[in-house]
Amino acid sequence: MVLTALYVAVLAAVLGGIGAAVRHSGPVLDVEPAFARRVAEGLRVLWSVGDENAKRTERLLDELSPPPVPTPPTPRANTRA
């Protein structure tokens, strides 16, 4: 129980620090008090960083994966006897 509370407190402090240090473009979050606003801003910054990283990874995978090779048509077997 104490370890969980400590984890949540440290996580909130880190997110609050990120939210205070980085300004995200867009509307200001409607959250009170100010520390909760910084924590929410930190979450939004981390979410946008993760989203951009996922888009970049998708672009790289699309760039690195070869296009599908068309298979040549198979000749039909002679069905006449």
C-alpha atoms as a printed R data frame, in Angstrom:
   type eleno elety resid chain resno      x       y       z
1  ATOM     1    CA   MET     A     1  0.000   0.000   0.000
2  ATOM     2    CA   VAL     A     2  2.763   2.424   0.907
3  ATOM     3    CA   LEU     A     3  4.737   1.453  -2.169
4  ATOM     4    CA   THR     A     4  1.718   2.095  -4.406
5  ATOM     5    CA   ALA     A     5  1.127   5.505  -2.839
6  ATOM     6    CA   LEU     A     6  4.785   6.365  -3.282
7  ATOM     7    CA   TYR     A     7  4.654   5.261  -6.925
8  ATOM     8    CA   VAL     A     8  1.581   7.426  -7.613
9  ATOM     9    CA   ALA     A     9  3.191  10.417  -5.876
10 ATOM    10    CA   VAL     A    10  6.420  10.097  -7.872
11 ATOM    11    CA   LEU     A    11  4.490   9.620 -11.122
12 ATOM    12    CA   ALA     A    12  2.406  12.726 -10.434
13 ATOM    13    CA   ALA     A    13  5.559  14.702  -9.626
14 ATOM    14    CA   VAL     A    14  7.245  13.603 -12.873
15 ATOM    15    CA   LEU     A    15  4.164  14.370 -14.960
16 ATOM    16    CA   GLY     A    16  3.814  17.719 -13.208
17 ATOM    17    CA   GLY     A    17  7.429  18.523 -14.025
18 ATOM    18    CA   ILE     A    18  6.923  17.610 -17.667
19 ATOM    19    CA   GLY     A    19  3.734  19.659 -17.812
20 ATOM    20    CA   ALA     A    20  5.480  22.670 -16.305
21 ATOM    21    CA   ALA     A    21  8.557  22.414 -18.524
22 ATOM    22    CA   VAL     A    22  6.926  21.725 -21.908
23 ATOM    23    CA   ARG     A    23  4.158  23.787 -23.436
24 ATOM    24    CA   HIS     A    24  1.845  21.878 -25.719
25 ATOM    25    CA   SER     A    25  0.058  23.725 -28.497
26 ATOM    26    CA   GLY     A    26 -3.687  23.670 -28.248
27 ATOM    27    CA   PRO     A    27 -6.333  24.761 -25.803
28 ATOM    28    CA   VAL     A    28 -5.509  25.042 -22.135
29 ATOM    29    CA   LEU     A    29 -6.937  22.198 -20.102
30 ATOM    30    CA   ASP     A    30 -9.798  23.104 -17.785
31 ATOM    31    CA   VAL     A    31 -8.408  21.436 -14.665
32 ATOM    32    CA   GLU     A    32 -8.083  22.836 -11.142
33 ATOM    33    CA   PRO     A    33 -5.834  23.198  -9.072
34 ATOM    34    CA   ALA     A    34 -2.730  24.337 -10.915
35 ATOM    35    CA   PHE     A    35 -0.686  21.226 -10.051
36 ATOM    36    CA   ALA     A    36 -3.409  18.969 -11.473
37 ATOM    37    CA   ARG     A    37 -3.360  21.091 -14.630
38 ATOM    38    CA   ARG     A    38  0.409  20.555 -14.950
39 ATOM    39    CA   VAL     A    39 -0.033  16.795 -14.429
40 ATOM    40    CA   ALA     A    40 -2.749  16.704 -17.114
41 ATOM    41    CA   GLU     A    41 -0.522  18.765 -19.416
42 ATOM    42    CA   GLY     A    42  2.321  16.299 -18.822
43 ATOM    43    CA   LEU     A    43  0.005  13.425 -19.746
44 ATOM    44    CA   ARG     A    44 -1.036  15.242 -22.911
45 ATOM    45    CA   VAL     A    45  2.595  15.875 -23.870
46 ATOM    46    CA   LEU     A    46  3.526  12.220 -23.329
47 ATOM    47    CA   TRP     A    47  0.462  11.116 -25.309
48 ATOM    48    CA   SER     A    48  1.374  13.343 -28.271
49 ATOM    49    CA   VAL     A    49  5.012  12.190 -28.184
50 ATOM    50    CA   GLY     A    50  3.863   8.566 -28.218
51 ATOM    51    CA   ASP     A    51  1.445   9.278 -31.065
52 ATOM    52    CA   GLU     A    52  4.155  10.926 -33.180
53 ATOM    53    CA   ASN     A    53  6.506   8.030 -32.466
54 ATOM    54    CA   ALA     A    54  3.849   5.530 -33.566
55 ATOM    55    CA   LYS     A    55  3.287   7.476 -36.806
56 ATOM    56    CA   ARG     A    56  7.044   7.588 -37.444
57 ATOM    57    CA   THR     A    57  7.352   3.853 -36.827
58 ATOM    58    CA   GLU     A    58  4.483   3.164 -39.254
59 ATOM    59    CA   ARG     A    59  6.162   5.314 -41.926
60 ATOM    60    CA   LEU     A    60  9.465   3.506 -41.433
61 ATOM    61    CA   LEU     A    61  7.813   0.099 -41.619
62 ATOM    62    CA   ASP     A    62  5.952   1.096 -44.774
63 ATOM    63    CA   GLU     A    63  9.208   2.363 -46.270
64 ATOM    64    CA   LEU     A    64 11.172  -0.751 -45.371
65 ATOM    65    CA   SER     A    65  8.611  -3.373 -46.319
66 ATOM    66    CA   PRO     A    66  8.898  -4.353 -49.966
67 ATOM    67    CA   PRO     A    67  5.869  -4.048 -52.205
68 ATOM    68    CA   PRO     A    68  4.010  -7.293 -52.794
69 ATOM    69    CA   VAL     A    69  5.398  -9.276 -55.703
70 ATOM    70    CA   PRO     A    70  2.717 -10.235 -58.192
71 ATOM    71    CA   THR     A    71  2.523 -13.949 -58.759
72 ATOM    72    CA   PRO     A    72  2.541 -15.090 -62.364
73 ATOM    73    CA   PRO     A    73 -0.612 -16.806 -63.529
74 ATOM    74    CA   THR     A    74 -0.446 -20.558 -63.292
75 ATOM    75    CA   PRO     A    75 -0.959 -22.423 -66.557
76 ATOM    76    CA   ARG     A    76 -4.193 -24.312 -66.721
77 ATOM    77    CA   ALA     A    77 -4.039 -28.061 -66.918
78 ATOM    78    CA   ASN     A    78 -5.452 -29.602 -70.057
79 ATOM    79    CA   THR     A    79 -8.905 -30.785 -69.089
80 ATOM    80    CA   ARG     A    80 -9.680 -32.508 -72.427
81 ATOM    81    CA   ALA     A    81 -9.143 -36.180 -72.581
